[in-house]
């Protein structure tokens, strides 16, 4: 009973603190509130109130707190406090690393033999640039996330051809689940009235999805 009451109290404090955080960088009062809210979120996690902790880390990560982004990434990957979400986990891990949070940088470095060009700990980059570097480094999850972003037209006109290209590159590296996902995703794209010309190709070999420079066509769109 005490654990439940403590968790409820901590959850209330996090909800009360996070909305008070102004967006202005360098605001000492805001930094103090962020630190306090982070401590409360970590306390929720320690109490194994994972759903509440995850919710608190989401709010803090969106407010720009890098440790919260890192902890949220680990929870999303492990499925703590909700269903696993590998794509969102990668997103927040990249955010934390780009903000210079060392544990996130070490975690990211441990997942590949060579860090992608242009992505270093503490270097702030646009989401699309970060994903592109990760995808070009061979990260399947980044390829899938980049394909989704291109198909969803988050930055303007949809790039369906680029989406198909990155989906196929992910399938070439991924396991059975990835291949099954890619088949469905490409099917949805190619069933559209405005399906890209690439859908008319009977098959694609790795050479079909690379330019002479080694970058997938449409990757920079």
N, C-alpha and C positions, 0 to 999 in steps of 0.2 A: 504493500500500500504506500509506504514511504517513497519507493522508487517511482511509482506512478505519479504521486503528488509532486515529486521533485521534477519529473519530466514535464508535467503540465506547467509548472512554474517557469522552468527554463524556456519552454516553447513560447510562453507568453512574453517573456523578456526579449527573445529574439525578434518576435513579430513587432514588438514595441520599438525596438532599437533600429532595425533596418530601414523602415520608412523615413526615419529622421536623418538619414545620411545624405548630405548634399553632394552633388556631382563634382563640385569644384575640387580639383586636385590640389594637394598641399594644405588643405584645411585641417588644422590641428584637431579641432573638435570632432570633425568627421572621422579622422583617423582614430581617435580615441573610441568613438562609437563603433567603428568597424572592428577594432580589436576586442571590445567588450562583447559584441555580437558573435564574433568568431569563437571566443571562449565559451559562450553559452552553447553554440552549435556543437563544439567538441564535447561539451559535457553531455549533451543529448546522445551523442554517439557512444560515449563511455557508458551511459545508462542503457545502451542497446535499444534506444528508441530510434531505430534506423529511418523510419518513414519521416519522422519529425526532423531528424538530423539532415536528411537529404533535402527536405524542403528548405531548411535554414541555409544549407550550403548553396542551394540554387540562388536564393535571394542575395547572399553575400557575393557569390561569383559574378552575378549580373551587376553588382555594385562595384566590381573591379578588384575584389580581394583575391590575390593569387593563390594563397594557401587554401582558401575555400574552393577555388576552382580545381586545384590538385586533388583535394580530398573528395570533391564531388565526382571527379573523373574516376577515382578508384571505386567509389560506391556504385557508379553507373556500370562500370565494367564487371563488378562482382555481383550485381543485382541486389544490392543491399537497400532496403527501404522501397523497393519497387522492381519492376522488370529490368533485366539487363538492357543497356542501350550502348553498344560498342561505338557507334558513330558519334553520339553525344559525348561519350567518354573521351574519345580522341580530340574532339573539339575543345573541351575544357582543359585537357592535358596540354594541348598546344597553346592555349591562352595563358596558362600558368607559366609555361616555359618562356613564352614571348615576353612575359612580364619580369622574367629574371628569377623566378622561384627555383632555387637550386635543386630540391628533391624532384621537381617536375623535369628539370633539364637532365638529371641523371637517369630518371625513368625512361625518358624519351631516347636518350643515347643508348640505353641498354637494349632497346628494341631493334636496333639495326647496327650493322658493322661500321657504317660510315654515315656521319651526319649529312643531311642534304645540303647542297650548296645554298648559301644565302640565309640559312636558318641557324642562328646562334643564340645561346642563352641570353635573354634580356633584349634581343632585337625585336622591336615591335613591328609587326607586319600586318597587312590586311588579311582577313580570313582567307580570301581567295588565293593570295600569294603563298600563305602558309600551306594550304591544302595542296597547291600545285607542287611545291617543293617536296612535300611528303609523298605525294603520288608518284612523282618522278623518281623518288628514292626507292620505290617499290612497295610502299605501304598499301595493302589491299583495301583496308578500311578507308584510307584517304581517297583512293581511287573511286570507291563507291560513293563517298560523300561528295566528291567533286562532280561526279556524274549526276548526282541528284540535284546539286546546285545549278548545273548547266541546264538540266531539263526543266527546273522550276523557274528559270528566268529571274533569279533574285537580283541580278545586276542589269536587267534590261530585257532584251529579246532572248528567247530561249535558244540554246545552242544544242539542238537535238543530235546533230551529227557528232559533236564533241562528247555528248553524253554517251552515245553508243560506243564510241571509240574507247572511252575510259572504262565502260562496263566490260567490254571485251578484254581489255588489258587486265582488269581485275579477275575475270574468269580464268585467264591464262595462268594466274598465280595462285588463285584461291582453291579452297577445298570444295567438296561436293555441295555444301550448303551455299557457298558463294556462287557456284555455277548454276544452281537451281534458281537462286535469286536473280542472277543476270539474265537467264532465259526469260523469266517473267517480265523483268523490267524492260528488256529490249522488245519483247512482244507488245507491251503497252505502248511503247514509243512508235514502233513500226506499224501499229494498227491505226494510228492517227491519220486523218486526211492529209495533214501536212508532214507526213513522214519524210525524213531526209533521204537523199539519194543512196546513202550507204546501206539503207535497208534493202535495196534491190539487189545487192550482191549476195550470191548464193552462199559464199563462205569468205571468211577473212583469215588470212595468215598473219603472223606477227609483222611481216614486212608491209602489209596493207595498212597498218595503223601507225606507221612511223614516217616521218619526213626524213630526208637525207641527214638532217642534223640530229635525229634521234628523238625528237619531241613529237608527241601525238598531234595530228592536225586538229585545229580548233582548241588546243589546250590553252592558248593565250587569249582566247576571245572573252 
